[in-house]
Structure formats: structure tokens, C-alpha cells
Amino acid sequence: VFEVASVRLSPSGSTGYTSISEWGRPRFTATNATLQLLIEFAFDVSDDHIVGAPNWFGEQEYDIDAKVEGDRPLTYEQAQPLLQQLLKDRFHLAVRREMKDFPGYGLEDAKGGPKLEASKGSSGQAQIIPGQLRCPNCSMEALAGMLHAVTRRPVAEKTGIKGNFNIKLDYAPEDATDSPQPSIYTALQEQLGLKLIPQKVSAEVVVIDHVDKVPTEN
């Protein structure tokens, strides 16, 4: 658990700008963060895979300043169970995990086969910005996860392709009306030789059984 933790409602009249501290530090801080965002971080789940949330879940904001004992740096994976315990202690959060079927996609080979550049151990940061997906040294499972973030639907890896690849994908953002790029679905076929097939996908959800709006006192 965190050695010391301050959890407060964000002051009324605050800017509403949300900031989260970088990983690799002995502290976790969040400013103007909703409980929705905090649960997404703590349980590594997207907002559409959280069930039973109260109506204020994405609106009420909180400020958190928590420190671990011994000033040891925290990775994201190390911070997750600490955040889960913090939410349990201070918000009386009670959750359970279930599997649920969602409308989603299967990631499969397109006609003509995949067009993938094998990685030679190259490194770099995976990123998604409007109209671009970059994933150096990327597995098909990792690509499916990134396509989930773009399409907002779960994507099951069905290619069976092993190994890592340098993925570069350029496409029209969802709301773009004048982009010269094709849709994410067309771009995937033309540029990578892969396709997304609509299907039901079973995915894990976090079900909220109870949570308090006001945290316990520091």
C-alpha cells in the first residue's frame, strides 16, 4: 500500500485540466482526475469495459498525492495494485471481474496476405495520434489492442502470425470530413494486408458493486 496518501475532492472552480504524474517516480499524483480515469489506470481497463458506474462517475474530480515507503520508483504495473487498494480504502470501492460479449472485430489476413515489415529488434514508443498509428517491434496481439483504442471496440487477434513487426498505419480520423486518407478499415487492408471482420468478442469487464462519491478523510 501507499505509505502516505492524500485524497480530496478537487476544489470547485478549478480549471478542470487533468494531469497524472509520470511513472518511474516514488509518488503518484493526480489533479482533477475523475474516478472513471482512476479506475481505468488501476485496473488497466477502458471506460467501455466498466459496468455499473454511478452517474457522477465521469464528472466528479479528485486530487490525489500518494507516496510509497522508501522512495522506490514505481512502474505502471507496480502502481496498479496500490491504486486498487487506495480506491478500496478511501472510496470503499467493491468490484468484480466478469466476461461479457461485445460487438467487436476479429483481426485477420486480408486477400493477398499480410504486408508486414519484420522488426530487427528496433525500439521506440508505440503511439496513436489522430490519423496515425505507430508501433515499432509490435506483435499482432499488441496491434489488436491498439486497434481497439482506435475503433472503440474489442479486437480479437485471429491472424495467428507470430513475431514482431514495425507497424505504420495512416488513416482518416473518425470525425474527419476532408482527409485524403482512407478509413482505418481500408488503410489496414491496403497498407498492412490485414482486415477487421465484425464479430462478437468476449472481453473482461470490471463491474462496480459499490463506490462512495466522497472519500474518507485524510
C-alpha positions in Angstrom: 0.0 0.0 0.0 1.0 3.6 -0.2 2.8 4.8 2.9 1.0 8.2 2.9 -1.9 9.3 0.7 -4.0 12.4 0.4 -7.3 12.1 -1.4 -9.5 15.2 -1.8 -12.4 16.4 -3.9 -11.0 18.9 -6.5 -11.7 22.5 -5.5 -14.8 24.0 -7.1 -13.8 26.5 -9.8 -10.7 24.6 -10.7 -9.5 24.6 -14.4 -10.7 21.1 -15.0 -7.3 20.3 -16.6 -6.4 16.7 -15.7 -2.8 15.8 -15.0 -1.3 12.4 -14.0 2.3 12.0 -12.7 4.8 10.1 -14.8 5.6 6.5 -14.0 9.0 5.7 -12.6 8.7 8.0 -9.5 8.1 7.2 -5.9 4.9 9.3 -5.9 1.6 9.0 -7.7 -0.2 12.3 -8.1 -3.4 13.2 -10.0 -5.1 16.5 -10.4 -8.7 16.9 -11.5 -9.0 13.2 -12.2 -12.4 11.5 -12.3 -13.0 8.2 -10.6 -13.5 6.8 -14.1 -10.0 7.7 -15.1 -8.5 6.4 -11.8 -10.3 3.0 -12.2 -9.1 2.8 -15.8 -5.5 3.2 -14.6 -5.9 0.9 -11.6 -7.4 -2.0 -13.4 -6.0 -1.4 -16.9 -9.4 -1.3 -18.5 -11.1 1.1 -21.0 -14.1 3.1 -20.0 -16.4 1.0 -22.2 -15.4 -2.1 -20.1 -16.6 -0.6 -16.8 -20.1 -1.7 -15.8 -22.4 -0.4 -13.1 -20.8 3.1 -12.8 -22.8 5.8 -11.0 -24.0 8.9 -13.0 -21.3 11.1 -11.4 -18.6 8.7 -12.3 -17.1 10.7 -15.2 -17.8 14.2 -13.7 -16.7 14.5 -10.1 -12.9 15.2 -9.9 -10.3 14.4 -7.3 -6.8 15.4 -6.3 -4.5 12.6 -5.1 -1.0 12.7 -3.7 0.3 9.3 -2.6 3.9 8.2 -1.7 5.4 4.7 -1.3 7.7 3.7 1.5 11.4 4.1 0.8 11.1 6.4 -2.2 11.4 3.5 -4.6 10.3 4.3 -8.2 7.0 2.8 -9.3 6.4 1.3 -12.7 2.8 1.3 -14.0 2.4 -2.4 -13.2 3.7 -1.9 -9.7 1.4 1.1 -9.1 -1.8 -0.7 -10.2 -2.3 -2.9 -7.0 -1.5 0.1 -4.9 -4.1 2.2 -6.7 -6.6 -0.6 -6.4 -6.1 -0.7 -2.6 -6.2 3.1 -2.3 -9.6 3.1 -4.1 -10.9 0.3 -1.8 -9.7 2.0 1.4 -10.8 5.6 0.6 -13.8 5.1 -1.7 -15.0 1.7 -0.3 -14.8 0.5 -3.9 -16.1 -3.0 -4.4 -15.6 -4.6 -7.9 -15.7 -8.0 -9.6 -14.5 -9.1 -13.0 -16.7 -10.8 -15.5 -16.5 -11.9 -19.1 -19.0 -10.3 -21.4 -19.6 -10.5 -25.2 -19.3 -7.2 -27.1 -19.8 -6.2 -30.7 -16.2 -6.2 -31.9 -13.8 -7.4 -34.6 -11.5 -10.2 -35.5 -8.1 -9.2 -36.9 -7.5 -11.5 -39.9 -5.4 -11.7 -43.0 -6.8 -9.8 -46.0 -6.9 -11.2 -49.5 -3.4 -11.4 -50.9 -1.9 -11.9 -47.4 -0.2 -9.6 -44.9 2.2 -6.8 -45.8 4.3 -6.6 -42.7 7.8 -5.4 -42.1 9.7 -7.7 -39.7 11.3 -5.9 -36.8 15.0 -6.3 -36.3 14.8 -5.5 -32.6 14.1 -1.9 -33.3 12.8 0.1 -30.3 10.6 3.1 -29.9 7.3 4.2 -28.3 4.0 2.9 -29.6 1.6 5.8 -30.1 -1.8 6.7 -31.5 -2.4 10.2 -32.7 -5.3 11.3 -34.9 -4.8 9.6 -38.2 -1.7 7.7 -37.3 -0.8 4.5 -35.5 2.8 3.7 -34.9 4.0 0.5 -33.1 7.7 -0.5 -33.5 8.6 -4.1 -32.6 4.9 -4.8 -32.4 3.2 -8.2 -32.0 -0.2 -8.9 -33.6 -1.7 -9.0 -30.1 -0.3 -5.5 -29.4 -1.7 -4.3 -32.7 -5.1 -5.7 -31.9 -5.0 -3.8 -28.6 -4.2 -0.5 -30.4 -6.9 -1.1 -32.9 -9.3 -1.5 -30.0 -8.3 2.0 -28.9 -8.9 3.4 -32.4 -12.2 1.7 -33.2 -13.5 1.7 -29.6 -14.5 -1.9 -30.0 -12.6 -5.0 -28.7 -10.4 -6.7 -31.3 -9.5 -10.4 -31.2 -6.3 -11.4 -32.8 -7.1 -14.1 -35.3 -4.2 -14.0 -37.8 -2.0 -16.5 -35.8 1.0 -14.6 -37.1 4.0 -14.9 -34.7 6.9 -12.5 -34.3 7.2 -8.7 -34.1 6.8 -6.1 -36.8 7.3 -2.4 -37.4 3.7 -1.1 -37.8 3.0 2.2 -39.5 -0.6 3.0 -40.4 -2.0 6.2 -41.8 -5.8 6.7 -41.9 -8.6 9.3 -41.7 -9.6 10.2 -38.2 -13.2 9.1 -37.4 -14.7 12.6 -37.5 -12.6 13.9 -40.4 -14.6 15.0 -43.4 -11.8 16.3 -45.7 -8.9 13.8 -45.0 -7.1 12.4 -48.1 -6.5 9.2 -46.1 -8.8 6.1 -46.2 -10.7 4.9 -43.3 -8.9 2.8 -40.7 -10.6 -0.4 -42.2 -9.4 0.4 -45.7 -6.0 1.6 -44.6 -5.5 -1.7 -42.7 -6.1 -3.7 -45.8 -4.2 -1.5 -48.2 -1.1 -0.8 -46.0 -0.8 -3.9 -43.9 -2.7 -6.6 -45.7 -5.0 -7.2 -42.7 -8.7 -6.7 -42.1 -11.2 -6.3 -39.4 -14.2 -8.7 -39.5 -17.2 -7.8 -37.4 -18.0 -10.4 -34.8 -18.8 -10.9 -31.1 -15.7 -10.7 -28.9 -15.6 -11.9 -25.3 -13.8 -9.5 -23.1 -13.3 -8.9 -19.4 -15.2 -6.1 -17.7 -14.9 -4.6 -14.3 -18.3 -4.5 -12.5 -18.7 -1.9 -9.8 -20.8 -3.2 -6.9 -20.3 -0.1 -4.7 -18.3 3.1 -4.6 -18.6 6.3 -2.5 -18.6 9.7 -4.1 -16.8 11.3 -1.1 -13.5 9.7 0.0 -12.8 9.1 3.7 -10.9 11.8 5.5 -7.1 12.0 5.2 
